[in-house]
């Protein structure tokens, strides 16, 4: 069997079959500077699940700005957000194998929504 892209290809005498890999991958269309709502939809479509903050364990965001309050309501996976003239927020997801995806966004006042800055998987 050869590993090709997102699946395994197995070819016999009669049929060639492509089997999807079990682990979700980061969407190839995910790009720096992309609107967060578009990026989030791509991530969810790939099967990643949002990891909600556990406020009972003290994961609440202290003294959120009005903008952060809106994000908290819209995106339960927002794990942290700091304001330094630019809002820097982190969003967390997990796949069914337990691999995590963390996305960092930047929001500048005047824009409609945050933009993807970078992401990592663990």
C-alpha positions as a Markdown table, in Angstrom:
| # | Residue | x | y | z |
|---|---|---|---|---|
| 1 | Unk | 0.0 | 0.0 | 0.0 |
| 2 | Unk | 1.1 | 3.5 | -0.8 |
| 3 | Unk | 0.3 | 6.5 | 1.3 |
| 4 | Unk | -0.9 | 9.3 | -0.9 |
| 5 | Unk | -2.2 | 12.6 | 0.4 |
| 6 | Unk | -5.2 | 12.2 | 2.7 |
| 7 | Unk | -5.8 | 8.5 | 2.2 |
| 8 | Unk | -4.3 | 5.0 | 1.6 |
| 9 | Unk | -4.5 | 3.5 | -1.8 |
| 10 | Unk | -4.7 | -0.2 | -2.2 |
| 11 | Unk | -4.7 | -1.7 | -5.7 |
| 12 | Unk | -5.3 | -5.4 | -6.5 |
| 13 | Unk | -5.9 | -7.2 | -9.7 |
| 14 | Unk | -9.5 | -6.0 | -10.1 |
| 15 | Unk | -10.0 | -2.9 | -8.1 |
| 16 | Unk | -8.2 | 0.2 | -6.8 |
| 17 | Unk | -9.7 | 1.5 | -3.6 |
| 18 | Unk | -8.9 | 4.7 | -1.7 |
| 19 | Unk | -9.5 | 4.6 | 2.1 |
| 20 | Unk | -9.6 | 7.7 | 4.2 |
| 21 | Unk | -7.1 | 8.1 | 7.0 |
| 22 | Unk | -8.6 | 8.0 | 10.5 |
| 23 | Unk | -7.1 | 11.2 | 11.8 |
| 24 | Unk | -8.4 | 14.6 | 10.7 |
| 25 | Unk | -5.9 | 16.9 | 9.1 |
| 26 | Unk | -5.7 | 20.7 | 9.2 |
| 27 | Unk | -7.7 | 22.1 | 6.3 |
| 28 | Unk | -5.4 | 22.9 | 3.4 |
| 29 | Unk | -7.4 | 26.0 | 2.6 |
| 30 | Unk | -6.7 | 27.4 | 6.1 |
| 31 | Unk | -4.6 | 30.6 | 5.5 |
| 32 | Unk | -3.1 | 33.4 | 7.5 |
| 33 | Unk | -5.3 | 36.5 | 7.2 |
| 34 | Unk | -8.5 | 34.5 | 6.6 |
| 35 | Unk | -11.6 | 35.6 | 8.4 |
| 36 | Unk | -12.2 | 33.5 | 11.5 |
| 37 | Unk | -15.7 | 32.5 | 10.7 |
| 38 | Unk | -14.6 | 31.1 | 7.3 |
| 39 | Unk | -11.5 | 29.3 | 8.9 |
| 40 | Unk | -13.7 | 27.9 | 11.7 |
| 41 | Unk | -16.2 | 26.4 | 9.2 |
| 42 | Unk | -13.3 | 24.8 | 7.4 |
| 43 | Unk | -12.0 | 23.3 | 10.6 |
| 44 | Unk | -15.4 | 22.0 | 11.7 |
| 45 | Unk | -16.0 | 20.5 | 8.2 |
| 46 | Unk | -12.8 | 18.5 | 8.6 |
| 47 | Unk | -14.2 | 16.9 | 11.8 |
| 48 | Unk | -12.4 | 18.9 | 14.5 |
| 49 | Unk | -14.5 | 19.4 | 17.6 |
| 50 | Unk | -14.4 | 22.7 | 19.6 |
| 51 | Unk | -12.9 | 22.4 | 23.1 |
| 52 | Unk | -15.1 | 24.6 | 25.4 |
| 53 | Unk | -13.6 | 26.5 | 28.3 |
| 54 | Unk | -14.2 | 24.9 | 31.6 |
| 55 | Unk | -15.3 | 27.8 | 33.7 |
| 56 | Unk | -15.6 | 25.6 | 36.8 |
| 57 | Unk | -11.8 | 25.1 | 36.6 |
| 58 | Unk | -11.1 | 28.9 | 36.4 |
| 59 | Unk | -10.9 | 29.1 | 32.6 |
| 60 | Unk | -13.1 | 32.1 | 32.5 |
| 61 | Unk | -11.7 | 35.2 | 30.8 |
| 62 | Unk | -11.3 | 37.9 | 33.5 |
| 63 | Unk | -12.7 | 41.3 | 32.7 |
| 64 | Unk | -13.5 | 40.7 | 29.1 |
| 65 | Unk | -13.7 | 43.7 | 26.7 |
| 66 | Unk | -17.1 | 44.2 | 24.9 |
| 67 | Unk | -15.5 | 42.6 | 21.9 |
| 68 | Unk | -14.3 | 39.6 | 23.9 |
| 69 | Unk | -17.8 | 39.2 | 25.4 |
| 70 | Unk | -19.2 | 38.8 | 22.0 |
| 71 | Unk | -16.6 | 36.2 | 21.0 |
| 72 | Unk | -17.2 | 34.3 | 24.3 |
| 73 | Unk | -20.9 | 34.0 | 23.3 |
| 74 | Unk | -20.2 | 33.0 | 19.7 |
| 75 | Unk | -17.2 | 30.7 | 20.1 |
| 76 | Unk | -17.1 | 28.4 | 23.2 |
| 77 | Unk | -13.7 | 27.1 | 22.0 |
| 78 | Unk | -12.1 | 30.5 | 22.7 |
| 79 | Unk | -9.6 | 29.6 | 25.4 |
| 80 | Unk | -7.9 | 33.0 | 25.9 |
| 81 | Unk | -7.9 | 36.5 | 24.7 |
| 82 | Unk | -5.7 | 39.5 | 25.5 |
| 83 | Unk | -6.0 | 43.1 | 24.5 |
| 84 | Unk | -2.9 | 45.0 | 23.5 |
| 85 | Unk | -4.4 | 47.5 | 21.1 |
| 86 | Unk | -5.0 | 44.4 | 19.0 |
| 87 | Unk | -7.1 | 41.6 | 20.4 |
| 88 | Unk | -5.1 | 38.3 | 20.4 |
| 89 | Unk | -7.3 | 35.3 | 20.9 |
| 90 | Unk | -6.7 | 31.6 | 21.0 |
| 91 | Unk | -9.2 | 28.9 | 19.9 |
| 92 | Unk | -8.9 | 25.2 | 20.6 |
| 93 | Unk | -10.1 | 22.1 | 18.8 |
| 94 | Unk | -9.5 | 18.3 | 19.2 |
| 95 | Unk | -9.9 | 15.4 | 16.8 |
| 96 | Unk | -11.2 | 11.9 | 17.6 |
| 97 | Unk | -7.7 | 10.7 | 18.2 |
| 98 | Unk | -7.0 | 13.3 | 20.8 |
| 99 | Unk | -4.8 | 15.6 | 18.7 |
| 100 | Unk | -5.3 | 19.2 | 19.4 |
| 101 | Unk | -5.4 | 22.2 | 17.1 |
| 102 | Unk | -4.8 | 25.7 | 18.5 |
| 103 | Unk | -5.5 | 28.7 | 16.3 |
| 104 | Unk | -4.3 | 32.2 | 17.1 |
| 105 | Unk | -6.3 | 35.2 | 15.7 |
| 106 | Unk | -5.8 | 38.9 | 15.6 |
| 107 | Unk | -8.5 | 41.5 | 15.7 |
| 108 | Unk | -7.9 | 45.2 | 15.0 |
| 109 | Unk | -10.7 | 47.6 | 15.8 |
| 110 | Unk | -12.5 | 48.6 | 12.6 |
| 111 | Unk | -12.5 | 45.0 | 11.2 |
| 112 | Unk | -15.7 | 42.9 | 11.3 |
| 113 | Unk | -14.0 | 39.8 | 12.8 |
| 114 | Unk | -10.7 | 38.4 | 13.8 |
| 115 | Unk | -8.2 | 37.1 | 11.2 |
| 116 | Unk | -6.2 | 33.9 | 11.5 |
| 117 | Unk | -2.6 | 34.6 | 12.4 |
| 118 | Unk | -1.1 | 31.1 | 13.1 |
| 119 | Unk | -2.0 | 27.6 | 14.2 |
| 120 | Unk | -0.3 | 24.6 | 15.7 |
| 121 | Unk | -1.2 | 21.0 | 16.3 |
| 122 | Unk | -0.1 | 18.8 | 19.2 |
